[in-house]
Amino acid sequence: MPTGRLSRVRRRFGYLSLLFAAVAAILAGLLGSAVDVPGVPSTADGAVRSLGTRGLFAVAVLLGCYGLYLLLVRYLVEHATSKRRAHDVRNVLRLALGSVALAGVLGAVTDQWLGVLFSLGIVGFGITFALQQPLLSFLGWIYIMIKRPLAVGDRVKIGDAKGDVIEVDFLVTTLWEVGGDLVTSHQPSGRVVTVPNSVVLSSDVINYTTMVEYVWNELSVQVAYETDLEFAREAMVEEADGYLGPEMARNVADYRRRLAETAVELEVSDRPSVNVVQEESWVSLRLRYLTHPRRGTRVRNELYQRILERFTQHPDRVKFPVGRNR
């Protein structure tokens, strides 16, 4: 169903739910204040009226909370600045209105509001011991909402799981797996990984996109000691400049702006750079450049192909190591 049509359907259901909730509340009020029914014993009539009143009030609370949820979600989600904000709004509303509905229904059925609240406190104290892991996961969700170590759409690594966050629920965080056992590159494997939110409280959370959208990548090319290293370094930088172009300059400017908001002081290069590392039988030329984490593999493959083609055009200046130990 298209998004616009789905939004209209939700709005209609929301208004209908509030309308039926108002009707149920009015009927409950009328039934609770009605006079004795002729021909029916007063005790039986009173019991029936009491049961009906409580049932109608419970229905009114449920329908009212559900209708309010639909209307608030539609309004707030439409005015949200991003998908992750809309996702958070839905979760918070589900929790708040769900709690109100539960307390309201129990209070309406038992007609003991203070007793219900006190009972919920005792039950919650017992749940603390009986359901420690789900409780920790719920606390992990609260921590995620407040501290923002991750959000929907981020590429993260939580413990041993790595992927793009597609949902953050009350108890679990769902990732679209990247890498893993099926693929060797930083590409989606097609699997969905569910991680308990409690893991966030006890494990490192690596977020590749939370502060800046770009990360530094390296591409390593091994050449022989007979290579003209200065020529090879310049050729690698030129190929990277030619492929990345103004995009990297814009990314570096954004990187510096975000970095200036922190207390960390780093020297950030405007262009790709090459570091030389001497190995036992060859020299490693490591090209360092800025790219989006979701395009890392594609950019690395393209740069590697361009650099090798450039090197093979100058066999007199670039030599490759020969040997099985490479």
KETOR-506346 format. One record per atom (N, C-alpha, C): z, x, y. Coordinates in steps of 0.1 Angstrom, whole numbers, plus 5000, padded with zeros to 4 digits. Atoms other than C-alpha are relative to their C-alpha. Layout:
ZXY;...
REM end
This chain:
500050084988;500050005000;500050095012;500049924987;499150145035;501350005007;498749994993;502050265056;500349895010;499850104990;501450015084;500349864993;499750125006;501349725060;501449994993;498649995006;504449845041;501149985011;499050024990;506249865074;500249865004;500050144996;505349505083;500749924989;499450075011;506449385049;501550025000;498649974999;509849565053;500649925011;499450084988;510349405087;500249864997;499950145004;509649055073;501249984991;498950015010;512049115044;501350025008;498849984992;514649245069;500449885007;499750124992;514448935091;500449894991;499750105010;514448705061;501450024994;498749975005;517548875047;501149975010;499050034989;519448845080;500049855001;500050154999;518348475082;500849944988;499250055011;519648405047;501450035000;498649964998;522748605054;500849905009;499450094990;523448385084;500249864994;499950135007;522748065064;501250004990;498949995010;525148185036;501350005007;498749994992;527848265062;500449865005;499750134995;527547925078;500449904989;499650095011;527647745045;501450034995;498649965004;530747955035;501049945010;499050054991;532447855067;500249854999;499950155002;531547485063;500849964987;499450045013;532647485027;501550045000;498649974999;535947655035;500849915009;499350094991;536847415063;499749854996;500450145003;535547095045;501349924996;498950095004;537846795039;499949984985;499950035014;538946685005;498849924995;501150085005;536146554983;500549884993;499450125006;536746194973;499750004985;500150015014;537346134936;500250134992;499749885006;538146494929;501450055003;498649964997;541646624925;500050115010;499949904989;542746834955;500150144995;499849875005;543747124934;498650064995;501349955005;540347144916;499050025012;500949994988;538547074949;500250135008;499649884992;540447354966;499550134992;500449885008;539647604937;498550025001;501549994999;535947514938;499650055013;500449964987;535747544975;500350155003;499649864998;537647884975;499050094993;500949925007;535348024948;498650005006;501350004994;532247904965;499950075013;499949934987;533348034999;499950154998;500049865003;534048374985;498650054995;501349965005;530748384967;498950005011;501050014989;528748274997;500350125010;499749894991;530548535019;499550134994;500549885006;529748804994;498550015001;501550004998;526048704994;499650035014;500449974986;526048705032;500250145003;499849864997;527449055033;498950084994;501149935006;524949185008;498649995007;501350024993;521949025025;500050055014;499949954987;523149115059;499950165001;500149865001;523549485050;498650044996;501349965005;520249495032;499049975011;500950034989;518349325061;500250105011;499749904990;520049555086;499450144997;500649875005;519049855065;498550015002;501450004999;515449755064;499550015014;500550004986;515149695101;500450135007;499649874994;517050005111;499150124995;500949905006;515050225087;498649995007;501350014994;511850085101;499950055014;500049964986;512750135137;500350155002;499649864999;514450475133;498950104994;501049925007;511850615109;498750015009;501250004992;508950515132;500250085013;499749924988;510650695161;500550134997;499649875004;511650995141;499050115004;500949904996;510251325153;499350074989;500649935011;509451455118;500349924987;499750065013;509451355081;501450034995;498749965005;512551545074;501149925008;499050084993;514451355102;500049864995;500150135005;513151025088;500750004986;499449995013;514351135053;501550005002;498649994997;517851215067;500549875005;499650134994;518050885086;500149904988;499950105011;517350685054;501250034991;498849975009;520050875034;501349965007;498850034993;522650835061;500249845001;499850144999;521950465065;500349944986;499750045014;521950415027;501550024997;498649975003;525450575025;500949915009;499150084991;526950395056;499949854996;500050145002;525650045049;500349974985;499650025014;526150085011;501549994999;498550005000;529850165017;500549875007;499650134994;530149865041;499849884991;500350115009;528449635016;501050004989;499149995011;530749754988;501449955004;498750054996;533949705008;500049865004;500050144995;532749375023;499949914988;500150095012;531849224989;501350004993;498750005007;535149334973;501049925008;499150074992;537049205003;499849855000;500350145000;535248875003;500349934987;499750055014;535648824965;501549994998;498650005003;539348914964;500849945012;499350054989;540248794999;501250085004;498949914996;542549095003;499450135005;500749894994;540949335027;500850135000;499149885000;543849575031;500250054986;499849965014;544449564994;498750074994;501349935005;540749654987;499950145005;500149874994;540849945011;501050094994;499049925007;544050064995;499650044986;500449985013;542650024961;498850104999;501149905000;539450214970;500650145002;499449874998;541650494982;500650064987;499549955013;543450514949;498950034990;501149985009;540250484929;499350135004;500649874995;538750764951;500850124996;499149895005;541750984943;499850034986;500249985014;541250924906;498650064997;501449945002;537450994909;500050155003;500049864996;538251324925;500350094987;499749925012;539651444891;499049974989;500950045011;537351244868;498650055002;501449974997;534051324885;500050125010;500049884991;534551674900;498650055004;501349954997;530951784897;499249915009;500750094990;529351474913;500650015014;499350004987;531951494941;499650135007;500549874994;531051864947;498649995004;501450024996;527451764948;499949925012;500050094988;528151494973;500550085012;499549924989;530151744994;498950105004;501149914997;527151984991;498949935008;500950084992;524951705005;500549995015;499450014986;527351665035;499850145007;500249874994;527152045040;498550025004;501449984997;523352035039;499749925013;500350084988;523251755065;500650065013;499449944989;525651945088;499550145004;500449864997;524752315085;498550024999;501449995000;521052265077;499550134993;500649895006;520452545052;498649974994;501350045005;517452355040;499749855004;500450134997;515552035047;498749974993;501250045006;512651835034;498850075006;501149934995;509452035037;500250155000;499749865000;511152375036;499650074986;500249925013;510152645010;501350084999;498749945002;513452764996;500250064986;499649955013;515052954967;501549974999;498650045002;518352804954;500350054986;499749945013;519853014926;498750064994;501349955006;516953074902;498849915003;501150094998;514852784914;499450035014;500849984988;512152824940;499049905002;501050104998;509952564956;500149945013;500050074987;509152324984;500949874998;499150115001;511852064991;499349875002;500650134999;510551714985;501049895002;499050104998;513851524986;501450064999;498649965000;517451574994;500849874998;499250125002;519551304978;501550035001;498549984999;523351244977;500550104990;499549915011;523751444945;499150124996;500949905004;520651644939;498950035011;501249964992;517851834957;498850024991;501249995008;514351804943;499050095006;500949904996;511952094945;498749984993;501449995006;508152114939;499950154997;499849865004;508352434919;498850095005;501049894996;506552754932;500450124991;499749885009;506153044908;500549944986;499450045012;508353004878;499450074987;500549945013;507453064841;498549984998;501450035003;503952914843;499050085008;501049934991;502353104872;500750135005;499549874996;502853464884;500050025015;500149994985;501953414921;500849895006;499250104992;503653214948;499249875002;500750124999;501752904940;500749894992;499350115007;502952554929;499650004985;500350005014;503252534891;499849854995;500250145004;503152144890;501349944995;498750055005;506752114878;500949965011;499050054991;509551934896;501350054995;498749955004;512952104896;501149925008;498950074994;516151914902;501250095000;498949904998;519052124916;501249925005;498950064994;522551984920;500450055013;499649964986;523751994956;501250105000;498849915001;526952174944;499550155000;500549865001;524752484938;499950065014;500149954986;524352514976;501350065004;498749954996;528052574979;500450134993;499649885007;528252854954;498950104998;501149915002;524853024954;499350035013;500849964989;522653204979;498849905002;501250094996;520052974997;499150095008;501049924992;516953165008;499049905005;500950104993;514952955033;498850085006;501149934994;511453085041;499449945012;500650074989;510652835068;501049945010;499150074992;513852725085;500050045014;499949954986;513952945116;498650035006;501449974996;510353075118;499149954989;500950055011;507352945099;499250114994;500849895006;505953285091;500950114995;499349895006;507153575070;499150124999;500749885002;506253935066;499650034986;500549975013;504154025036;499550144999;500549865002;503054355021;498950004990;501149985010;499854455003;499950154997;500049865003;499954784985;498750044993;501249945006;496854994977;500350154996;499749865004;497155324957;498750085001;501149904998;494855614967;500550144995;499749865004;494655974956;500450085012;499549914990;496156264975;498850065008;501149944993;492656384984;499449905011;500550104990;492156065006;500350045014;499849994986;491756085043;501049895004;499050114998;494955895050;499949935013;500150064986;494455845087;498849905000;501150095001;491055695080;500349874992;499750115009;492355475052;501049905007;499150094992;495255345074;499349925010;500750074989;492955265103;499149894994;500950105007;490455085079;500849884996;499250125004;493254865065;500549925011;499650074988;494554775099;498849925006;501150064995;491054695111;499649884992;500350115009;490354475081;501049885002;498950114998;493654285086;499849945013;500250064987;492954245123;498749915000;501250085001;489454115115;500249874993;499850135007;490753855091;501049915006;499050084994;493953745107;499849965014;500450034987;492653775142;501149965010;499050054990;494453595171;501249924994;499050085006;496453395146;501350084998;498849925001;498853675139;500750035013;499449984987;499253745176;500949885004;499250124997;500353385181;501349994992;498850005009;502653405151;501150105004;499049904995;504253725164;500749955012;499450054988;504853565198;501149894997;499150105004;506553265181;501250074993;498949935007;508553505159;500950075010;499249934990;509753705189;500949895008;499350104993;510753385207;501249944992;498950055009;512753255178;501150114998;499049895002;514353595173;500850035012;499349984988;515353615209;501249905001;498950105000;517553305203;501250044992;498949955009;519753505179;500550135006;499549874996;521853815183;499450124994;500749895007;519554025161;499050065009;501049924992;517554295178;499150074990;501049945009;514354395159;498850045008;501249964994;511254575169;498849944992;501150075007;508254355160;498750055005;501349954997;504754495159;499049895003;501050104997;501854305175;498950004990;501250005009;499354415149;500550044986;499649955013;499454485112;500250155000;499749855000;500854825103;499950044985;500149945013;500555055073;501150114998;498949905004;503455245057;499550094989;500549915010;502655555036;501250044991;499049975009;504755605005;499550104989;500449905010;504355914983;500649974987;499650025014;504455854946;499750134992;500149885008;504356104918;498550044998;501449975003;500556084911;499149945010;500950064990;499155894941;500849975013;499450044987;499955764976;499849855001;500150144998;500755404982;499949975015;500250044987;499455255014;500449855001;499450145000;501454935022;499749945013;500450074988;499854705047;501149895002;499050104996;502454485065;499449915011;500650104991;501354165082;500849874999;499250134999;502753825092;499149894996;500850115005;501553515075;500949884996;499250125004;502653165065;500350014985;499649985015;504553165031;499249924991;500850085010;502352895016;498650054999;501349945001;499253095023;500050154997;499849865003;500653435012;499050054990;500949955011;498653464980;498650005004;501450004996;495353354995;499750115010;500249894990;495753595024;500050134994;499949875007;496753885001;498750024993;501249985007;493753824979;498850045009;501149974991;491253815008;500150145006;499949874994;492654125024;499850114990;500249905011;492654314991;498550024998;501449995003;489054234985;499350075012;500649934988;488054335021;500350155000;499649855000;489954665019;499350084990;500649935010;488554764986;498550025003;501549994996;484954684998;499850115010;500149904989;485654895029;500250144994;499749875006;487055185008;498850054992;501149965009;484155184983;498850045008;501149964992;481755225012;500150145005;499849864995;483255565020;500750084988;499449925012;483755744986;500350145004;499749864996;483756075004;501450015007;498849994992;486855985025;501249934993;499050075007;488755755001;499950034985;500149985014;489555864966;501149924993;499050085008;491355654939;500650094989;499349925010;493855804915;499449974986;500550025014;492655864879;501150044991;499049985010;494955844850;500649884994;499450115006;496655614826;501449965005;498650024995;500055644843;500049925013;500150074988;498755454873;500449864999;
REM end
